[in-house]
């Protein structure tokens, strides 16, 4: 969500013309501690209008969303940029919500174990030292990219050494649990808002099985402090990604599934499916226009009720049933499919739980899987990264699933 407009694939062109858009932006000061620096930054912060000069550092996804929504509704749309790249969702909610759920308590326990015996002064000094080392590493990496923009991450590490990110745990590290809730969320709450755009999950792939619990707790927390138990949350389902030299752990597939679970179980949420928006070897895909567009589509149907889900959601897997020669997959919100390329990525498993590739055929708004085995489980694109070929007739990609 933090990815800035001037770095976007279409950013330069957008910046030349954005002054005609009825969009405003407030950038929440990014400070990791509640101190004089935060107070000074807040005193200097303000809402800004869209212009080539002002908008370069705006959230690209937020800008594209607001641009379309403003044009559709005929009103000014303001975006509060409250984000910090690379953070866990655990940084953005109140401690109570982590402590009271045994599934989430390890976020707090691991942090407290890591800082045990350290004074505030020691933690601050450690983090200041880290920031200097990180700045030096970043400068060396920039030189490598200037020499070869396509240089692999593996080669960067070989030349620059291990990346020290994200630094030592402590009271100045923004990645710590609950830290950005205190220094950012609470500083803009309860400013009147119409909803939340949530594009995060990458940094929680070390605990993918509890992500739905974590995000559900965060939604509950924010709805409580905003005094609005129906506050809309529109979630970006993670795009495809992995580094080409790394094993595919399938953890991002699990995060996507957890995000879909939140959409299916928490009221007043939306899901912007972005599986086709990822890039191999680039954790920050450069084209955020589609992310913004799909967030916009979800706002139309889930927040403003001025569009039907047939326009704003892709086909969503429902279940499968046995037929002669195989199984048939059923989908909600489906009027048919569009295939772009050679369809792949379906796998089936029998009682032994071993998944094998499956051959599929599209039959109207269902998909037939030809097999002679008794299918216990099926999954589609259950990977961190894969090419996407299957779309609904509305042009939106069918999200990965496992059942």
C-alpha positions as CSV (number, residue, x, y, z in Angstrom):
1,X,0.0,0.0,0.0
2,X,2.9,2.3,0.7
3,X,4.3,1.9,-2.9
4,X,4.5,5.5,-4.2
5,X,2.9,6.9,-7.3
6,X,6.2,8.2,-8.8
7,X,7.5,4.6,-8.8
8,X,4.4,3.2,-10.5
9,X,4.5,1.9,-14.0
10,X,2.2,4.7,-15.2
11,X,3.2,7.1,-12.5
12,X,5.0,9.8,-14.6
13,X,2.0,10.0,-16.9
14,X,-0.5,10.2,-14.0
15,X,1.5,12.9,-12.3
16,X,1.4,15.1,-15.3
17,X,-2.4,15.0,-15.4
18,X,-3.5,14.3,-11.8
19,X,-4.2,18.0,-11.0
20,X,-7.6,17.6,-12.7
21,X,-8.6,14.8,-10.3
22,X,-10.8,15.6,-7.3
23,X,-8.6,13.7,-4.9
24,X,-6.9,14.7,-1.6
25,X,-4.3,12.9,0.4
26,X,-3.1,13.1,4.0
27,X,0.2,11.2,4.8
28,X,0.2,10.0,8.4
29,X,3.7,10.9,9.8
30,X,5.8,7.7,9.9
31,X,7.4,7.8,13.3
32,X,8.2,4.6,15.3
33,X,8.0,6.3,18.7
34,X,5.7,8.8,20.3
35,X,8.3,11.5,20.9
36,X,9.2,15.1,19.9
37,X,9.9,14.0,16.3
38,X,6.3,12.7,16.0
39,X,4.8,15.9,17.4
40,X,7.0,18.0,15.1
41,X,6.0,15.9,12.1
42,X,2.3,16.1,12.9
43,X,2.5,19.9,13.3
44,X,4.0,20.1,9.8
45,X,1.6,17.6,8.2
46,X,-1.5,18.6,6.2
47,X,-3.9,17.5,3.5
48,X,-2.7,18.1,-0.1
49,X,-4.4,18.4,-3.4
50,X,-3.4,16.3,-6.4
51,X,-0.6,17.8,-8.5
52,X,2.6,16.8,-10.1
53,X,4.5,18.4,-7.3
54,X,2.4,17.0,-4.4
55,X,1.4,13.5,-5.4
56,X,4.6,11.7,-6.2
57,X,4.9,10.1,-2.7
58,X,1.2,9.3,-2.5
59,X,0.1,5.6,-2.3
60,X,-0.2,4.5,-5.9
61,X,-3.0,2.0,-5.1
62,X,-4.8,4.6,-3.0
63,X,-4.6,7.2,-5.7
64,X,-5.9,5.0,-8.5
65,X,-8.8,3.9,-6.2
66,X,-9.7,7.5,-5.2
67,X,-9.4,8.7,-8.8
68,X,-12.0,6.2,-10.1
69,X,-14.3,6.6,-7.0
70,X,-14.3,10.4,-7.3
71,X,-15.2,10.3,-11.0
72,X,-18.0,7.7,-10.3
73,X,-19.5,9.5,-7.3
74,X,-18.9,13.0,-8.4
75,X,-17.4,14.0,-5.1
76,X,-14.0,14.8,-3.6
77,X,-12.4,11.6,-2.2
78,X,-9.7,11.9,0.5
79,X,-7.2,9.2,1.3
80,X,-5.4,8.9,4.6
81,X,-2.1,7.2,3.9
82,X,-1.5,5.3,7.1
83,X,1.1,2.7,6.1
84,X,4.6,1.4,6.6
85,X,5.9,-1.2,4.1
86,X,7.1,-4.6,5.2
87,X,5.2,-4.7,8.5
88,X,3.2,-7.4,10.1
89,X,-0.5,-6.9,10.9
90,X,0.5,-7.3,14.5
91,X,2.2,-3.9,14.4
92,X,-1.2,-2.3,13.7
93,X,-3.5,-3.4,16.5
94,X,-3.7,-3.0,20.3
95,X,-1.8,-5.3,22.6
96,X,-5.0,-6.6,24.3
97,X,-6.2,-8.2,21.0
98,X,-2.9,-10.2,20.7
99,X,-2.7,-11.2,24.4
100,X,-6.3,-12.5,24.7
101,X,-6.1,-14.9,21.8
102,X,-3.7,-17.8,22.3
103,X,-3.2,-18.1,18.6
104,X,-1.9,-14.6,18.4
105,X,0.0,-14.4,21.8
106,X,3.3,-15.7,20.2
107,X,3.6,-12.3,18.5
108,X,3.9,-10.7,21.9
109,X,5.8,-13.5,23.6
110,X,8.5,-13.7,20.9
111,X,9.0,-9.9,21.1
112,X,9.3,-9.8,24.9
113,X,11.7,-12.7,24.9
114,X,13.9,-10.9,22.3
115,X,14.1,-7.7,24.4
116,X,14.4,-9.3,27.8
117,X,16.9,-7.5,30.0
118,X,17.4,-4.5,27.7
119,X,16.9,-1.0,28.8
120,X,15.0,1.6,26.7
121,X,18.3,3.4,26.1
122,X,20.0,0.2,24.9
123,X,17.2,-0.7,22.5
124,X,17.2,2.9,21.0
125,X,21.0,2.8,20.6
126,X,20.8,-0.6,18.9
127,X,18.2,0.6,16.5
128,X,20.0,3.8,15.7
129,X,23.2,1.7,14.9
130,X,21.1,-0.6,12.7
131,X,19.6,2.3,10.7
132,X,23.1,3.5,9.8
133,X,24.1,0.0,8.6
134,X,20.9,-0.4,6.7
135,X,21.4,3.0,5.0
136,X,24.9,1.9,3.9
137,X,23.5,-1.5,2.6
138,X,20.7,0.3,0.7
139,X,23.2,2.6,-0.9
140,X,25.4,-0.3,-2.1
141,X,22.3,-2.1,-3.4
142,X,21.3,1.0,-5.3
143,X,24.7,1.1,-7.0
144,X,24.2,-2.6,-8.1
145,X,20.7,-1.8,-9.5
146,X,22.1,1.2,-11.3
147,X,24.8,-1.0,-12.9
148,X,22.2,-3.7,-13.8
149,X,18.5,-3.0,-13.2
150,X,17.7,-6.7,-13.7
151,X,20.3,-7.9,-11.2
152,X,19.0,-10.9,-9.1
153,X,18.4,-10.7,-5.4
154,X,20.9,-13.5,-5.0
155,X,23.6,-11.5,-6.8
156,X,22.7,-8.4,-4.7
157,X,23.3,-10.4,-1.5
158,X,26.5,-11.8,-2.9
159,X,27.9,-8.3,-3.5
160,X,26.4,-6.4,-0.6
161,X,26.3,-9.0,2.1
162,X,23.3,-10.1,4.1
163,X,20.5,-7.4,4.3
164,X,20.3,-6.3,8.0
165,X,16.6,-5.6,7.6
166,X,14.4,-5.4,9.7
167,X,16.8,-4.6,12.5
168,X,16.9,-5.5,16.2
169,X,13.6,-5.8,18.1
170,X,13.0,-2.9,20.5
171,X,10.9,0.1,21.3
172,X,12.2,2.1,18.3
173,X,11.7,-0.7,15.7
174,X,8.5,0.0,13.7
175,X,8.1,-3.7,13.1
176,X,7.4,-4.4,16.8
177,X,4.0,-5.6,17.8
178,X,1.5,-2.8,18.5
179,X,4.0,-0.1,17.8
180,X,2.4,1.5,14.7
181,X,-1.0,1.2,16.3
182,X,0.3,3.7,18.9
183,X,2.3,6.0,16.7
184,X,0.1,6.1,13.6
185,X,-3.4,4.5,13.9
186,X,-4.3,6.3,17.1
187,X,-3.0,9.6,15.8
188,X,-5.6,9.6,13.0
189,X,-8.4,8.0,14.9
190,X,-11.3,8.7,15.1
191,X,-11.1,10.9,12.0
192,X,-14.2,10.3,10.0
193,X,-13.6,7.6,7.4
194,X,-15.9,5.7,5.0
195,X,-13.8,2.6,5.0
196,X,-10.4,0.9,5.1
197,X,-8.2,-0.4,2.2
198,X,-6.1,-3.2,3.5
199,X,-3.1,-4.4,1.4
200,X,-0.8,-6.4,3.6
201,X,0.1,-10.0,4.5
202,X,3.5,-10.6,3.1
203,X,5.2,-10.1,6.4
204,X,3.0,-12.6,8.2
205,X,3.9,-15.5,6.0
206,X,5.9,-17.0,8.9
207,X,2.5,-17.7,10.6
208,X,0.1,-18.1,7.8
209,X,-2.3,-20.4,9.6
210,X,-3.3,-17.7,12.1
211,X,-3.6,-14.8,9.6
212,X,-7.4,-14.8,9.5
213,X,-7.5,-14.6,13.3
214,X,-5.0,-11.8,13.2
215,X,-6.8,-9.8,10.6
216,X,-10.2,-10.4,12.1
217,X,-8.8,-9.1,15.5
218,X,-7.5,-6.0,13.8
219,X,-10.8,-5.3,12.1
220,X,-12.6,-5.7,15.4
221,X,-10.0,-3.4,17.1
222,X,-10.3,-0.7,14.5
223,X,-14.1,-0.8,14.4
224,X,-14.1,-0.4,18.1
225,X,-11.9,2.6,18.2
226,X,-13.7,4.2,15.3
227,X,-17.0,3.5,17.1
228,X,-18.4,1.9,13.9
229,X,-19.1,-1.8,14.0
230,X,-19.9,-1.8,10.3
231,X,-16.7,0.0,9.2
232,X,-16.0,-1.5,5.7
233,X,-12.6,-3.2,5.1
234,X,-11.6,-4.0,1.6
235,X,-8.8,-6.6,1.5
236,X,-6.3,-7.0,-1.3
237,X,-5.8,-10.7,-1.7
238,X,-2.0,-11.1,-2.2
239,X,-0.7,-11.2,-5.8
240,X,1.7,-13.9,-6.9
241,X,5.3,-13.6,-5.9
242,X,8.5,-15.5,-5.1
243,X,12.2,-15.1,-5.9
244,X,13.2,-17.4,-8.7
245,X,16.1,-18.8,-6.7
246,X,14.0,-19.8,-3.7
247,X,11.8,-22.8,-3.1
248,X,8.1,-22.2,-3.4
249,X,6.9,-22.6,0.2
250,X,3.2,-22.1,-0.6
251,X,2.9,-19.9,2.4
252,X,1.5,-17.0,0.3
253,X,-1.2,-19.4,-1.0
254,X,-2.1,-20.0,2.7
255,X,-2.2,-16.2,3.4
256,X,-4.5,-15.8,0.3
257,X,-6.8,-18.5,1.7
258,X,-6.9,-16.8,5.1
259,X,-7.8,-13.5,3.5
260,X,-10.6,-15.2,1.6
261,X,-11.8,-16.7,4.9
262,X,-12.0,-13.2,6.4
263,X,-14.1,-12.0,3.5
264,X,-16.4,-15.0,3.8
265,X,-16.9,-14.8,7.6
266,X,-16.6,-11.1,8.6
267,X,-19.4,-8.8,7.6
268,X,-18.8,-5.6,5.7
269,X,-15.6,-6.8,4.1
270,X,-14.6,-6.9,0.4
271,X,-11.9,-8.9,-1.4
272,X,-9.9,-7.4,-4.3
273,X,-8.4,-10.5,-6.0
274,X,-4.9,-9.6,-7.4
275,X,-3.4,-13.0,-8.3
276,X,-2.6,-11.8,-11.9
277,X,-0.9,-8.6,-10.6
278,X,2.3,-10.1,-9.2
279,X,5.8,-10.3,-10.6
280,X,8.5,-13.0,-10.3
281,X,11.5,-11.7,-8.3
282,X,9.7,-8.4,-7.5
283,X,7.8,-8.3,-4.1
284,X,6.6,-4.8,-5.1
285,X,4.9,-5.1,-8.5
286,X,5.1,-1.8,-10.3
287,X,1.6,-1.6,-11.8
288,X,-0.8,-0.6,-9.0
289,X,-3.5,0.6,-11.4
290,X,-5.2,-2.8,-11.3
291,X,-5.0,-3.0,-7.6
292,X,-6.6,0.4,-7.2
293,X,-9.3,-0.5,-9.8
294,X,-10.3,-3.7,-8.1
295,X,-10.5,-2.0,-4.7
296,X,-12.7,0.5,-6.5
297,X,-14.9,-2.2,-7.9
298,X,-15.3,-3.7,-4.4
299,X,-16.2,-0.4,-3.0
300,X,-19.0,0.0,-5.5
301,X,-20.7,-3.3,-4.5
302,X,-19.7,-3.8,-0.9
303,X,-19.8,-0.2,0.4
304,X,-22.0,1.9,-1.9
305,X,-24.3,-0.8,-3.3
306,X,-24.3,0.7,-6.8
307,X,-22.9,-2.3,-8.6
308,X,-23.6,-6.0,-8.7
309,X,-21.1,-8.6,-7.6
310,X,-21.2,-10.1,-11.1
311,X,-19.3,-6.9,-12.1
312,X,-17.0,-6.6,-9.1
313,X,-16.0,-10.2,-8.1
314,X,-14.6,-13.1,-10.1
315,X,-16.1,-16.6,-9.9
316,X,-15.5,-18.0,-6.4
317,X,-15.0,-21.7,-5.8
318,X,-18.0,-23.2,-3.9
319,X,-17.6,-27.0,-3.9
320,X,-17.3,-30.1,-6.1
321,X,-19.4,-33.2,-6.6
322,X,-18.8,-36.6,-8.2
323,X,-19.8,-37.3,-11.8
324,X,-19.1,-40.1,-14.3
325,X,-15.4,-40.0,-15.1
326,X,-14.4,-37.4,-12.6
327,X,-15.7,-34.5,-10.5
328,X,-17.4,-31.2,-11.3
329,X,-16.4,-27.9,-9.7
330,X,-19.1,-25.3,-8.9
331,X,-18.5,-21.6,-8.5
332,X,-20.5,-18.7,-7.0
333,X,-20.8,-15.5,-9.0
334,X,-20.1,-17.3,-12.2
335,X,-21.6,-16.8,-15.7
336,X,-18.7,-18.5,-17.4
337,X,-15.0,-18.4,-17.8
338,X,-12.3,-16.9,-20.0
339,X,-9.0,-18.7,-20.5
340,X,-5.9,-16.7,-21.5
341,X,-3.2,-19.2,-22.5
342,X,-2.9,-22.9,-21.6
343,X,-5.0,-23.6,-18.5
344,X,-3.0,-25.2,-15.7
345,X,-2.6,-25.3,-11.9
346,X,-5.3,-27.7,-10.9
347,X,-4.3,-30.6,-8.6
348,X,-6.2,-33.4,-7.0
349,X,-5.5,-35.8,-4.1
350,X,-7.0,-39.1,-3.0
351,X,-7.2,-40.4,0.5
352,X,-3.4,-40.6,0.7
353,X,-3.2,-36.8,0.5
354,X,-0.7,-36.7,-2.3
355,X,-1.6,-34.0,-4.9
356,X,-1.1,-34.7,-8.6
357,X,-1.8,-32.5,-11.6
358,X,-5.3,-32.7,-13.0
359,X,-6.7,-32.3,-16.5
360,X,-9.7,-30.0,-16.6
361,X,-12.4,-29.0,-19.1
362,X,-14.7,-26.0,-18.9
363,X,-18.4,-26.8,-19.1
364,X,-20.3,-23.5,-19.0
365,X,-20.1,-22.1,-15.5
366,X,-18.6,-25.3,-14.0
367,X,-15.3,-27.1,-14.5
368,X,-14.9,-30.8,-15.1
369,X,-11.9,-32.7,-13.7
370,X,-11.3,-35.9,-15.5
371,X,-10.0,-38.6,-13.2
372,X,-10.5,-42.2,-12.2
373,X,-9.5,-41.8,-8.6
374,X,-11.8,-40.9,-5.7
375,X,-11.0,-37.3,-5.1
376,X,-10.7,-36.2,-1.5
377,X,-9.1,-32.8,-2.1
378,X,-8.6,-30.3,-4.9
379,X,-6.6,-27.2,-5.2
380,X,-5.9,-24.5,-7.8
381,X,-2.7,-22.4,-8.1
382,X,-1.7,-23.3,-4.6
383,X,1.7,-21.7,-4.9
384,X,3.5,-18.5,-3.9
385,X,3.9,-17.8,-7.6
386,X,2.2,-19.1,-10.8
387,X,1.0,-17.7,-14.1
388,X,-2.7,-17.0,-14.2
389,X,-4.9,-18.1,-17.1
390,X,-8.4,-18.5,-15.7
391,X,-10.7,-15.5,-15.5
392,X,-14.4,-14.8,-15.2
393,X,-16.2,-13.4,-18.1
394,X,-16.0,-10.0,-16.3
395,X,-12.2,-10.1,-16.7
396,X,-11.3,-10.8,-13.0
397,X,-9.0,-13.7,-12.1
398,X,-10.4,-16.8,-10.4
399,X,-8.7,-16.8,-7.0
400,X,-6.6,-19.8,-5.8
401,X,-8.3,-22.2,-3.6
402,X,-8.0,-25.5,-1.8
403,X,-10.8,-27.8,-0.6
